[in-house]
């Protein structure tokens, strides 16, 4: 059962990743905790994390 679920997840990830574009159209700009704009580069892959807190 676990192998079947794992296989289904891998196939789903493969299909979803094949549907995407190779490069972004335009820049991605976010704001950090100090309200400063942070722009991500477009020419190389970028990994970023969103950490949210509810206080």
Secondary structure, DSSP 8 states (H G I E B T S, - for coil): -HHHHHHHHHHHHHHHHHTS-SS-SS-EEEE-TTS-EEEE-SSS-----------
